[in-house]
Amino acid sequence: MRTELSSWDRHLFQLVATRHWPGGDRVLPRLSRGADHGMLWFGVATGAALLGGRPARRAALRGMASLAVASATVNTLGKRSVRRVRPVLDAVPVIRRLARQPLTTSFPSGHSASAAAFATGVALENPAWGLALAPLAVSVCFSRVYTGVHYPGDVLAGALLGVGAAYAVRGLAPARYRPVPAARPRATAPALPGGRGLVVVANTGSGPRVPAAADPVPRIRAELPDTEVRDRGPDEPLSAALETAAARAAALGGALGCFGGDGTVNAAAAAAVRHGVPLAVLPGGTYNHFAQDLGIGSVADTARAVEAGEAVAVDLVRFGGGRFLNTFSIGAYPDLVRVRERWAPRIGAWPAGMVAAVHVLRTARPVRLRIDGRERWLWALFAGNCAYRGPVAAPVRREDLADGVLDVRMLLGGRLARTRLLAAALSGALRHSPVLKAARVRRLSVEGIPPGTHLAYDGEVAPAPRALVLEKEDAALVVYRSRIP
């Protein structure tokens, strides 16, 4: 089989080398040289960052991070594992050949890995921009065969590795782009024209970690002028402000609103459930995972739903004395959150997430837990409220917020577990890796938690008790959400 693949690969190389490609001699060798050391993609990323605003900067940063992972993998694992010699150039016209021939081994193609990683990384942030880059990435890949420095199989392997690297980066730093989830089940909520009856708590401590964050109140009043907005003071506990606001909303027959991130939404959801009022989520945090999964991208999205009285019911998960809307974890992830929060004020949330991920991969140690009565050594235990999609070890989105299931993922400890996990992520075989166990249940028991262990839920970190039980609460929270976002 290996001999047949090699013969097929060489035959395709000969077909490309002996065929005349109009215009190729002028363009493709230059394009191939321009992509040396990722300079072509660095130039594209720089131009996008300077001219395209914040969304373009995010896409460029994701593309370059994907390229870096792909390049590191090619140079440390790929080139050293398969020492394939470069093609013989006899059949390649001299005009196509590169002036400086590569000295490294042929498999896989680093240029192809970089091209595929950058374009895929950008596409995961913004599909339209990724589609626009696809012809350029494909041309770079083809140029490596055209100029005679790689066999087609080298290019294909490099491209697949690049795509895997982009998805691995997405697992560590979820993308902003998400498909709009199904809006079900419908729930009853009062229509509040102009926001009359809506009481909002603005948590100005949320959001991007910059010294002078923009005041959210004018933004809220521009969309909902009759809303009561409470700007929580520096010494007032968030829970107390939300309890007061929820009681006021119940007395008005209205709704509780919150401006902030996932931790703020978590606390607001608890207050809304206790007082029996709907919740209006005004995204103002760094990540806004719950708002994005709900299909809410801005204050204006929420305002439309509030004025129209359109809402859905979503599930909650109860554990110990608290609840979560998004995710719960024990193990490496709480440490990742702590490191990310420490670095975010200095370098920004997205780069801080990458720094934290590298730190955790280097320093994390497995923890021994009893899961539903069975002893396990785990790097991490993840539980999601409803079924998550995306990378298996690092889920990033949901398409249904009321499916009645608890999505459980366990990264098992053991010999070379981290190395096997990274290799599976880059090869796209995570779903079948023995390092990962997954299940969808309604209840999960976690016992024997070692003293000093921390847990993370909805972006918050707290000390873990010795034992706890996670249980689903179906359609327990009513949230405003437009039928057509």
N, C-alpha and C positions, 0 to 999 in steps of 0.2 A: 504493500500500500504506500509506504514511504517512497519507494522508488518510482511508483506511478505518479505521485504528487510532484516529485522533483522533476520528472520528465515533462509533465504538463506545464510546470512553472517555466522551465527553460524554453519550451516550445512557444509559449506566449511572449517571452522576452524576445525571441527571434522574430516573431511576427511584428512586434512594435519596432524593433531595430531596422528591419528591412522595408518597412512601409514608409511611403512619403506622406508627411503630414503638413499640408499647406499652412504657412505662417508659423509653424511650430519652432523652426530653427531660430527665428528672431526672438520669440517670446519665452519659450519654456526654459532654456538654459539660464536666462537672466532671472526668471522667477525662482528657479531652483536655488541659484546663488543668493538671491535676496532673502530666502527663507533660512539661510545659515544661522545657527545659534538663536533661532526664534526672532530674528530682527524684524522680519516682515510683520509678524503678529504683534511685536512690541510697538511698531509704528502705528498699526491699526488701533491698538488699545490706547495709545497716547492721543491720537487724533480724536477718538471717541470720547475720552475723558475730558479733553479740553473744549470740545465743541458741542457735546451732546447732553450736558446736564447730569444730574444725579443718577437717573436710570441707566444712562449710557456708561457712567463710571462703574456702576455695580456690575453691568454686563462685562465690561472690559476687565475688571478685577477678577471676576469669576473665570473668564477665559484664560487669563494669565496664570491663575492658581491651578487650573486644570492642566495647562501646558507644563507648568513646573513639576507637577506630580508625574505626568506622562514622561517627561524628559528624564527625571530621576529614576524612574522605573526602567526605562530603556537602557540607561547607562550603567545601572547597578545590577539588574537582573537579566534583562534580555540579551545584551551583547555578550555577557559572560557565560550565559547558559547555552547558547547555540552559536558556535563559532563558525558561521558560514562565510566562505570567501566571497569576495565581490565577483560580479559577472565578468567574463572575458569580453573586451571591447572590440574584438575584430569586426563584428557585424554592425557596430554603431558608427555612423558617419562622423568624421572628425569634427565637422561644424557643430555637432550636437554635444560633444564631450565637454566636460567641465575642465577649466584650465588647471584647477588644483583638485586632484582626485582624493577622495576620503581614504584615511588610513585604517579606520576601524572596521570591524567585521560587518557583514551585510544584514544579518537578521537580528531584530526587526528594523524597519526604517524609522529612524528618529524624526526625520522631517515629516513623515506621514503621521506619526503619533502626535507631534506638536500641532499639525494642521487640524487633525480630527478633534483633538482635545480642545483647542481654542474655539473652533466653530461650534462644537457640541456644548461647551460651557456657556457660550453666549446664547445659544438656542434655549438652554434650560432656564435662562433668565428672561429672554425675550424671543419667542419662536420666530417672529418676522425677521429680526436682525440675524438670527442664526441661519435662516433660509437664504438671506442675501449673501452671507459669507460662504455658503456651501460651494458655489462654483469655484471660488478662489481656492478653497481647501482641496477640492477634487483636482484642480489643476496642479497644485503643488505636489500632491500624491503622484499624479501621472507623470510629472516632470522627472521624478526620480527613476522611473523606468525608461523614459524617453532619452535621458542623458546617459543611461547605461550604468548607473551606480547601484541599482537594486533590481532584483527579480520582482515580478508581480506579487509573489507570495510574501516577500519582505514588506511590501507596501500594505498589503491587506492586513497582515499581523500587526503592523504599527498602527494602522487606522483603528483596528478593533481595540488595541490597548489604549489609544487616546480617548476613545469613547468611554471605555471603562474608567479611566482616570477622571473624566468629567463627572461621571455619576458618583464616583467615590467622593469627590469634592462636594457634590450636592448633598451627600449623606452627612457630611460634617457641617455644612452651611447651607440650609435649605434655601431654594430660590423663591423669589417673590411671586413669580407667575404661577397661578393655579387655575385650573378649570373651575367654573362656577358649579358648586354642588347642588344637588337636588333640594328644593325647598319643601320639605315635608317632615313631619305632618303639620298641616296648618293649625294655627292656634288662635284663640280669641284674645285680642288686645284692643284697648281703646284707641280711636283715632284722636290725635292731639294736634289740631291745626295751629301752626306757629309754635308748637312745642308747649302750648298751655297745659299745665298739669304734669309736665316732665321736670323732675328735679335731678340735676346733674352734679356729680362730684368730680372736680377736675384735679387729678393727681399730677401736679406739675413736676414731680420727681421722676416721672416716667419719660420715655422717649430717648432720642439720641443723646449721648452723654457729651453735651457741649456746655460751656460756662453760662451762656445766655440763651436759654431755650425760648422760643416764641411763645407769647401769651396765648393760650388756646381760647380764652373767653370770647374775643371778637370773632373768631372763626365760628364758634358755636352759635353766637347770637346772629351772625349773618345768615345762617341757615334756619335757625329756630328762635326768632326774636322774643317770644314770650316764655322762654325756658327760664326756670330758676337755676342759677349756676352757683354752686358753692366751691370756692377755691380753697382747698384744704390748707390750713396754716402749717408752718414748720413744726409746731409742737403738738398738733392735734393728730391722734392716731387715725389711720385710714379707716379702720373698722368702726370707730366711733362716728366719724363723719358719714360713712355709708349707712349706718343704722339710723342716724337722725334723718338723713335724706330719704331713706326708704319709708320711715314712719310718716314723713311729710307727704310723700307720694301716695301712700295708702289713704291718708286723710283726704287728699284731693281727688281720689279716684283716678290717678294718673299712672305714672311709671317712674322707675329709677333709671337714671343714666349715669354712665361713668366714662370719663376721658382718661385713658391711660393704656398701659400694656397688659400682658396676660396675667400678671400678679394682681393688678388692680381689678381686672374683670373677674378673677376668681373670687376676690373678697366681695365684690358687688353682687355676684351671683348668689353667694350665701345669704346676703342681706335681702335680696329680692325674693328668694324662696321663703325665708322666715316671715316676711311681711306680705307674701302673696301678691306681688306686683310684677309686671313684665319688666324686662331689662332692655335698655337701649345702649348698645356698645358703640362708643365713639373712638375709633382707633387713634391712639396717641403714644404708643410704646415703640420700642426698638424693633420688635419682631411681629407683634400683633397676629400670632398664629391662629387664635380662635376667630378673630374678625375675618382673616383671609379665608379660613376654611368655611366660614359662613357666607362668603361672597361679598363682604363689606370691605371696601378699599379706602373710604374717606368719610368724613363727617356728613357730606352731602348724601351719600348712599343711605346712611342711617336716617337722616332727616326725611327723605322721601317715604321711608317705611313708617316712621312715627306719624307723619301727617295723614297717611293713608290707612293707618291701623292694620298694617300687614305684618304678620308675625309667624314664627314657627316654634315648635317645641323641640328641645334638645335634651339629650341624656346627660346625666351627671354620674360620677363615681364617688361613693362614700368610702372613706378609710379612716379608722381611728376617730378622731374628733373633727376631721375636716372633709372636704370634697375637692375634686379636681375636674376641670373641663377638658383639658388636653392630655397631658401625659404625667406619669409617675415613674420614678426610677430609684434604684438603689445600686451602688457600686461606683463605676468610674464616672458616670454622668454628673452627679452632684459636685465632684471635684472639678469637672470641666466647667460647670456653671460658675463656681467660685473664681477660677482662674480667669474666665472670660470677663466677669464683672470687675476684676481687679485691673485688667488691661484696657477695657473699653474706654474709660475716660481719657486715656493717653493716645490710643491709636485708632479708635473707632470700633463699633460693635462687630462688623464683619471680619476684619483682620484679627480682632481679639479672639473670635471663635476659632480661627485657624491656629493661632498660638496655643490656645487652650487644648485643642485636639492633639497637637504634637506633644504637649506636656503630658497629657493623660496616657497616650500611647507609650510614652517613655517611662512613666513612673507608676502607673496603676498596678495594683495587686488584687488578686481574686479574693472574694469574701465567701465564707461558708454560710449558707442559708438553708432552711427547711421549707420547701415549696410544696404546699398541699401534702405535707407529711413526708416528703422525700428529701433527703440530704443532697445538696448540690454545691459544688464550688463554681462561683460565677464571677466573671468580670463585670457584668452588668445585668440587671433585671429591668426591663422596660415594660410598662403597661400603658396602653393607650385607650382613651375613652372613644369607643367605636373603632371600626376597622380602618387602619392606615394603609396608604398606598406608597409606592416608591421603594427605595433601597431597603432590603429586608432588615439589615442591622441598624439602620438609622432612618426610620419612617419619617416622611416629611409632609404628608397631606391626607385629608379625609374627603370623601365624596358624599358621605351620609353621616349626619350628626345625631341620628336617632335610630340606630340599627340594633340596639339592645345587646351588643357584645363588648367584651373587654379584650383588647388585642394585646397578647402577652408575647414578648420576645426575650429569650435568655441567651447571653453570650457565655458559653461554658469555659471554665478554666481548664488547665491541663498543659501537657507538653507542647511547646511551640504554638500555643493558641493564638497569640497576637500575630505571629508570622503567617499562620494558616488563614486567619481572618483577613489580613491585608491582601494576601495572594488571591483569595476567593473574591474579594471586592473588586480587584483590578481585572480579574478574568471574567467577571460577570456570573460567577458560579455561587454566589452567596446563598441563594435560596436552597442549594443542595449541600451546603457545607455542614459537616458533623459538628462544627463549633457552635452552630446556632440552632436553637430549638424555638418553635413558635406554636402558639395555640390561641384559639378564640373561645373564651369562657364567659360566664356571668359572675363568677365569684373566684377569688384567689386568696389563699391563706399563706402568709409569710411569717415564719417563726424562727427563733434562735438567732435573731439579729445581734451581732456582737456590740458591746458597749462602745460608744464613740462613733458609731456609723451614722452617716447622714443620708437623708432622702431628699429628692427634688420633686416638686410638683408645680406645674404651670410656671416654670422659671424661678421659683422660690426654693431656697434650701433651708432645711430644718433638721434638728436631731431626730433620729429614728427611735421609736420605742422598741422593746424587745420582741414584740409580736404585733401584727396587725392583719386585718382582713379587708380586702377590696371588694366592694359590691356595687353592682349597677343599679341606678335609679332611672327607670325609663321615662323619657319625656317629662323630666322633673322641672325644667326651667323654660319659661316663655321668653323669647328674644325677638325683637323687631328685625325684620328682614324683608326687603322688597321682593315681590314675585319676579320682577324683571329688574335686576341690579343695573 
